[in-house]
Amino acid sequence: MENQCLPKKVPGFCSFRYGLALLLHFCNSAIMAQRVCLNLTMVAMVNSTKPHSLLNESAVEMLDDVKNPVYSWSLDVQGFILSSVFCGMVAVQLPVGYLTGIYPMKRIIGSSLLFSSVLSLLIPPAAQVGAALLIVCRIIQGLAQGTVSTGQHEIWVKWAPPLERGRLTSMTLSGFVMGPFIVLLVSGFICDLLGWPMVFYIFGIVGCVLSLSWFILFYDDPKDHPYMSSSEKDYIISSLTQQVSSGRQSLPIKAMLMSLPLWAIILNSFAFIWSNSLLVTYTPTFISTVLHVNVRENGLLSSLPYLLAYICGIVAGQMSDFFLCRKIFSVVTVRKLFTTLGTLCPVIFTMCLLYLSFNFYSTVIFLTLANSTLSFSYCGQLINALDIAPRYYGFIKAVTALLGMFGGLISSTVAGLILNQGLAALAWLAWNSLCSPCWPLTCYLSAFLCLMNAEISGVCHHIQHHNGSEEENLECFFLIV
């Protein structure tokens, strides 16, 4: 890669490529808001999130059935409801990863966002019918959301200049933490004032508006955009000439299966999605059960990790591209640095949460730091595949996300089953015992994955001067490692 700064005549932040990143940021925020809002409204939708042995029926305050319908779902049923969205997301990964290189992303992402938003509007009626129908709606919604979250990576193959990948992708991916922040910040107030069904209606309508905006504003190829300046078009196309000059060929499945660096990225994605999904799914329930706060305070406290994670993600993107543009570090060093920060920092703060949290404030501080520092991975292993094989970036991201999502599916489902057993204190200790073995394992994996990522980055630097096909590059990974 030739580290050249942005030409003077090419627009920077006020440009269409950054406008696209901002639009995707809002779309991701809407997707995550629709996914996460059930995690908080679940506190108001059921009689109690505590195990039945602690439930004092005479002390339960019955809410208005029209404004806030209440259902008698056990904690294991709640766990299946909360994790059902991952079933749909897992099922759609490989098909979407393959189709992203064939069909226009404008139609795929726009229609999927619209479909997810319509399903969000149908969640309250589905819950009124029963838990089974609600689970079905969430699975279908997961199909649509998985299409958006996986398909969007293919966009940056044609839209992201190499020296701006960190900023553009971090701005886009930060929407995945801004969405939960907004939900947890305002959902408690909406539940108190308007009732929990309005949470789904509001975010469903927002998603519909964004999907219509997507159809109007987005173009699959920057050269086809009617309102973009010629200087910006030339800058994007010239910086990506070697990557997108030829069409997509058949998938090098054998080379991918034999690529140890690719498996390293998969293992790292598994650890990332495990911890991130556990946060998204069970932080509100944990705060309600252990810290004993109302739904409004629950939302405020649960939103703190996302606010700091959003800041960390944006800062990481700016820093990574600054290091590259100023030639302070190479691509190899930048990817290793942010992968290490995004992997080891959450491990350290999670151990502090488990063993050094003695009061309310220490618990909130360690919980916030443990989950916000995951965002450093945005400029590490999460975009490493774009450096390695941009022609197959969409499919590689789908594969890594598919295997990684099993971590989220397992963590949220098993946590619900464990929380359903016995006393709340014992259940929380059991939840900790579930996480504790995972994090030491993540510590060991971290060292291995960081070393593997160093090899990936080294080969990635070599590929920039390699004239062979990407199938040969993938095989080269295996031989070098």
N, C-alpha and C positions, 0 to 999 in steps of 0.2 A: 504494500500500500504506500502510495506517495503521500506523505503528510504535508498537504498544502492547505493553507487557511482559506476561508471563504473569499472569493473574488469580491472586489469593492462594489461592482455594479449589480451583484446578485442580492436580492432582498433576503434578509435574515429572518428574524422572528416574525415580522409582518409579511409573511409569504403564504402561498397556498399549501405548501408541504407542512408548515407548522399549523395552518388552519385545519388541515386534514387530521393532524395529530390531536388538535383540540377537539374536533368533532368526534373522533374515536374515543377520546378521553370521556366525553359526555355519554357516549353510547355504552362504554364499559361501566360508567357510574350507574347508568340506568339498569343495566343487566345485573350488576351486583346488588343494587338496591332491591330489585325484584326477588333476587335469590335470598337475601339476608333478612328482609323484613319479617319473614315468618319466624325467624329465630327469636326476635324480640316480642312479637305479638303472641307467640306461644305462651308467654307468661300470663297474658290476659285472656287467652282463648280457653285455657283449661282451669279446672278448679284449683289446682296447685301443681307446681313442678317438684314438690317434695315427695319422697316416698310415702306410700300409704300408711306406714306405721307411725308417721309423725303428723298425719292429717287430723286436725280437730274440726270435725264437720260443723260443730256449733259456732266456731270462730270464723268460718268462711263467709265472706261477704259476697252475696249474689249480685252480680251486675245486671243491668237491664238487658233482657233477652233480645230486644230489637237493636239497641245500640251496640251492645257487647255480648253476643252469644257466647255461652260457656259450655264446654264439652268435657266429658269424663274420659279422658285419654290417659292411660298409664304412661309411665316414663319410657317403657320399651316401645310402645306405639309412637310416642313422640319422637323417639330416636329413629324409627323407620320413616316417619314423615319427613324429618329434617334431612335424612340422608338420601331420600328417594331421588332428589334432583341429580345426585351424582350418578345414579344408574343410567339416566338419560344421557348425561354428559359422556360417560364411559362408552356407551353404545355408538355414539355418533363420531368419535374421534377419527378413526381410520377412514371411513367414507369421506368425511369432510377434508381430511388431509390429502387424500388422493384427488378429489374433485376440485380443490382450490387451484390446481395448475391447469385445469381444463375449462371450467365455466367462469363467467364474469363474477367478480367478488361484489360488484354493486348489487346484483340481484340476490346473491346468497346471503350476505350480511343484512341487507335491508329487509328482506322478507322474513328472515329468522328473528330479527329484533322486533318486527311488527307482531309476529306470531307469539313470541314470549310475552309481549305487552298485553295482548288480548287474553292470554291465559292468566295473567296476573289479575285481570278484571274478573275472571271466573273463579278465583280461589275462594272468596267468601261463600258463594252459592254451593260450591263443591264441598266445603267444610260442613255446610248445613245438611247436606245429604248424608255424609258419613266419611270416616277416615279413609276408607278404601278408595273412594272417588277422588279424595284430595291427594292421595299418593299417586294415583294415575295421572292427575293433572300436573303434579310436580315432576313426574318422570318425563312427560311430554315437554314440559317447560325446560327441563334439562337438555333435551335434544336440541331445542332452539338455541338455548344459551351456549351450549357446547359448540354449536356451529359458529356463532359469533366470536367466541373467545379463541377458537382455533383458526378459523378462516382468516382473521384479520392479519395474522403474521405474514401471509403471502403478499399483502399490500406493500410492505416495506422492501420487498425485492426490487420493485420498480420505482419506489418513491423516496427511499432513504439513501442519501449519499454516505459513503463509508465513514466520513469524519463527523457525521451528525446522527449516527445510529443510536448512540447513547441517549442523547437529548430527546430524539423523536420517540424512541421506544419507551423510555422512562416516563415521558409525558403521557403516552398512551396507556401504559400499564398502571400508572398511578390512579387511573380511573377505577381500577379494581379495589383500591382502598378508600378512595373518596366516596364511592357509593355507600359502603357500610358506615362510614363516618356520618354521612348525611342522614341515613336511615336511623342510626342509633341516637343521633342528636335530636331529631324531630319526631320520631315515631312515638316516643313516650308521651309527648304533648298531644299528638293526634289521637292516641288511644284514650287519653283522659278527656279531651274536649269533644271529639267527634265519634269515637269508637274505633276499634281495631280494623273493621272492614275498610274504612276510609284510607288506611295506609296502602292497601293493595290497589284501590281505585286511583289514588293520586299518582303513584309510581307507574301504574299501568298506562295512564293517560300521558305522562311525561315520555314514556318509551314510544308510544304511538307517534307523538310529535317529532321525536328524534329520528324515527324510521323514515318519516316523510321527508325530513330535512336531508337525510342520507341519500335518498333517491334523487334529490334535486342537485345537491352540491358535489357528490363524489363522482370521479371518473377513474376507471381501472388503470389507465395509462396516462401519465402526465402530458405526453405529447398530444393527447386528444382533448385536453382541457381548454375550453374556448376563452377563458378569461385570464389564464396565467400568462405572465410576461415571457417573451421569447428568451430573455437572459436566464430566467429561472429554469425554463425547459431545457435549454442547452446545458446548463450547469448540472442538472440531475441526470440527463441522458448521457453526457460525456463522462461523468464520474462512475457510471454503471455500465459502460459499454462492454467491458469484458465479461460482465456477469450475466447480462440479459440479451446479448447479441444473438444467441442461438436459442432455438426453442427447446422445450422440455423433452427429454428423451425417456426411454423406459426406466423404471425404478431399479437401481442396483441393489436388489434385496439381499443377495449373497454378501456383497461387500459391507452392507449395513449390519448384517447379523454377525459378521466377523470383526467388526470395528469395536475394539475395546474402549476407545474414547467415547463413542456413542453410548455404550452401556454405562460409562461413568456419568454422562449427562443424565441418563435415565435414573440412576440411583440418586443423584443429587435432586432431581425433580421429585422423586418419591419422598425424600426427606422434607423438601420444601412444602409440597402440597399436604403432607401429613400434618405438619405443625400449623400451617396456615388454615387448613380446613377445620382443625380442632378449635382454633381461635374463633373463626367465623361462626361456627355452629354452637359452641357451648359457653362462650364468654358470658352472654346475658344470663343463662341458666346458673352458671357458677356464681356470678355476682349476686343474683337474687337469693340463692340458697345459702351461701357462705357469709356474704356481707350483709344480708338482710336489709335491702333497700327497696323502695317502691319502684314502679315501672318507669317513672320519669327520671329518677336518679340513676336507675339501671342504664337507661339509654345514654345519659351523659357520661357515666363512667366507662361504659363499653365503647364509646366513641374515641376515647383518648388514644388507644393504640393506633387507630387508623389515621388520626390527625398527624401524629409523629411519623408514622410509616409513609404518609403522603409526602411530608417534608423530606424525609430521608431519600425517597425515590427520586424526587426532583433534583435534589442536591447531588446525588450519585450520578445522574445523567449529565448534569452540567460539568461535574468534575472529570468524568471519564473522557468526554470529548475535549475538554480543556487540556488534559494531559496529552492527548493525541495530537491536537492541533499545534500545541506549543512544542511538540517533540520532547516533552519531559519524560514520558514513558512510552514504550512500544505497546502494540496491541496485546502482545503476550503478557506483559507486566500488568496492564490495566485489567484484563480479564481475570488474571490470577488474584489481583488485589481485591476486587469487588466480590469475587466468588468466596474468597477467604473471609471477608468481613460479613457477607450475608449468611455464611454457614456457621462460623464460630461464635459470633456475638450472640445470636439467639440461644446457643447452647449455654453460654456462660450465664446469661440473665435468667434462663429457665431454671438452672440449678440454684440460683439465688432465690427464685420464687418458691422452689420446693423446700429449701432448707433454711433460708434466712428471712422469711416473711413472718414477723412476729406481731404485726398490728395492721390496721386498715391501710395506712399510708404506704408502708413498705410493700404490701401486696399489690396495690395499684401501681406503684412505681415500677416494680420488677415485671409485672404483667405487661405494662406499656412498653418497656424497653425490650423485653424478650421478643415481642411480636413486631415491633416497628423496625428493628434492625434487619428483618428478613428482606426489606426492600432494597438493600444493597445488591442483592442478587440480580436485580433488573439489568445491571450493566455487567454482569458476570456470566454465569452459565446459562441464564435464561435467553440470551441472544447469541450465545457462542455458536449455535448452529448456523446463524446467518453469516458468520465469518467463514465457517467451514465449507458449507455447500449451499449457496444461495438458491441454486436452481431447484433443489429439493427441500427448501426450508420449510414450506408448509407441511409436507408429509413428515419430515423429521420431528417438527413440533407436535404434530398429532400423535406420533408414536410415543414420544417422551411424556406428553400429557396423559395419554391413555394409561400407560403403566404407572405414572405418578398418581393418577386419580384413584387408583386402588388404595393408596395410602389414605386419601380423604374419605373414601367409602368405608374402609375398615375402621378408621379412627372414630368417626361420628357414630357409626352403628354400634360398635362394641362399647363405646363410652355410655351410650344410652342404656344398654343392657346392664352394665355394671352399676350405673346410678340407680337402677330400679331395685337394687338389692339392699334391704335393711335400712339402717339409720343413715341420716344425712352425713354425719361425720365419718362413719365408716365408708359410706359411698364415696365421699370426697377423697379419703385415703386410698380407696381402690382406684379412683380416677388418677390419683397421683402415681400409684403403683403401675398403672398402664403407661403413663408418660415417662416415668423414670427410667425404665429399661430402654425406652425408645431413644432418649436423649444421649445416654452413654454410647449406645450403638451409633447414633448420629455423630458423636464425637470421633469414634474410630473411623466411621465412613468419611468424615470431613477430611481427615489427614490423607486418606486414600484418594478421595475425590479431588482434593487440591493438587496432589501430585499428578493425577491423571489429567486434570485441567491444564497443568503446566505443559504436558505433552501435547494436548490438543492445541493450545495456543502456539506452541512452537511449530507444529505442523501447519497451523493456520497461517502463520507468517510465511512459511515456505510455499504455500499454495498460491499466494499472491503473485509469485514469479514462476508458477508452474503452468505450462501450456497444455497439459493433458486434460482429459475429460474428468468430470467430477466422480465418475465411477472409479477411475484410476486413483484419484485423490483419496477416496474412501479406503481403497485397498492399501494405499500408502500409509494411512493412519495405522492400520493393523500391523503392517510390517515394521513401522518405526517403533510403535509401542511394544 
